[in-house]
Every structure is written in C-alpha cells, then in structure tokens.
Amino acid sequence: MQRDHHAVYVISVAAEIAGVHPQTLRIYERRGLLSPARTSGGNRRYSNADIQRLQRIAELADRSEEHTFELQSQSTISYAV
C-alpha cells in the first residue's frame, strides 16, 4: 500500500502510462481532481495511486462524452422526425 503512494513518475511518464496528454494532468490538477507530490524544485511527481486515479478520471470522462453524444444523437433524430 505504501508503495502505491510513493511518488516517482515525472509528468510525461505518468501521462504516457495513464494514456493522456501531459497538459490534461495539469488541467486535472487545476480543477482539484489530482494533487501530485512536488520536489523541492517544484516539479510534479506522480505515484501509482495517482496514475490509477488518472485512469479512472479518463474512463469517467470517456463515458460522459459517449453519453453526451448519445443524447445529442437522440435529440437530432427527434427533431428530424
């Protein structure tokens, strides 16, 4: 458990592992969805737990986009009829 919270990954590596763009990680942090550890120099460091959280956020975001598309498609169909 302790090992999951040991922050070792730089932002580019964390983004690659999580399957998102590094800028996405910065946006999530600004929105309060993520709080990576910081080095004494201010650089972000991500743990395995952070990466798991990133993957869950991305999964939920994808579902939200799919649901929005479905609603928009249904709305377009109902207007066409």
C-alpha positions as CSV (number, residue, x, y, z in Angstrom):
1,M,0.0,0.0,0.0
2,Q,2.8,2.4,1.0
3,R,4.5,1.7,-2.4
4,D,1.4,2.8,-4.3
5,H,1.7,6.3,-2.8
6,H,5.5,6.7,-3.4
7,A,5.7,9.5,-6.0
8,V,8.3,8.6,-8.6
9,Y,7.0,9.4,-12.1
10,V,7.6,12.7,-13.9
11,I,4.6,14.2,-15.7
12,S,5.5,12.9,-19.1
13,V,5.9,9.3,-17.9
14,A,2.7,9.5,-15.8
15,A,0.7,10.8,-18.8
16,E,2.0,8.1,-21.0
17,I,1.2,5.4,-18.5
18,A,-2.3,6.8,-18.0
19,G,-2.9,7.3,-21.7
20,V,-3.5,11.1,-21.6
21,H,-1.6,14.2,-22.7
22,P,0.6,15.9,-20.0
23,Q,-1.5,19.1,-20.4
24,T,-4.5,17.0,-19.3
25,L,-2.7,16.2,-16.0
26,R,-2.1,20.0,-15.4
27,I,-5.8,20.7,-16.1
28,Y,-6.9,18.0,-13.7
29,E,-4.6,19.4,-11.0
30,R,-6.0,23.0,-11.6
31,R,-9.5,21.6,-11.2
32,G,-8.6,19.8,-8.0
33,L,-9.0,16.3,-9.3
34,L,-5.4,15.4,-8.6
35,S,-2.6,16.5,-6.3
36,P,0.7,15.2,-7.3
37,A,3.7,15.4,-4.9
38,R,6.3,18.1,-5.6
39,T,10.0,18.0,-5.5
40,S,12.0,20.7,-3.6
41,G,12.4,22.4,-7.0
42,G,8.6,22.3,-7.6
43,N,8.4,19.5,-10.2
44,R,5.5,17.2,-10.1
45,R,5.9,13.6,-9.2
46,Y,3.1,11.0,-9.6
47,S,2.6,7.8,-7.7
48,N,0.9,4.5,-8.8
49,A,-2.1,5.6,-6.9
50,D,-2.2,8.9,-8.8
51,I,-2.0,7.0,-12.1
52,Q,-4.8,4.8,-11.1
53,R,-6.9,7.9,-10.3
54,L,-5.9,9.4,-13.7
55,Q,-7.1,6.3,-15.4
56,R,-10.4,6.3,-13.5
57,I,-10.9,10.0,-14.3
58,A,-10.2,9.4,-18.0
59,E,-12.6,6.4,-18.0
60,L,-15.4,8.6,-16.5
61,A,-14.7,11.4,-18.9
62,D,-15.0,9.0,-21.9
63,R,-18.3,7.7,-20.5
64,S,-19.5,11.3,-20.2
65,E,-18.6,12.1,-23.7
66,E,-20.3,9.0,-25.0
67,H,-23.4,9.8,-23.1
68,T,-23.4,13.4,-24.3
69,F,-23.0,12.1,-27.9
70,E,-25.9,9.7,-27.4
71,L,-28.1,12.5,-26.1
72,Q,-27.2,14.8,-28.9
73,S,-27.9,12.0,-31.5
74,Q,-31.3,11.3,-29.9
75,S,-32.1,14.9,-29.9
76,T,-31.2,15.3,-33.6
77,I,-33.2,12.2,-34.5
78,S,-36.3,13.5,-32.7
79,Y,-36.0,16.9,-34.5
80,A,-35.7,15.2,-37.8
81,V,-38.9,13.2,-37.4
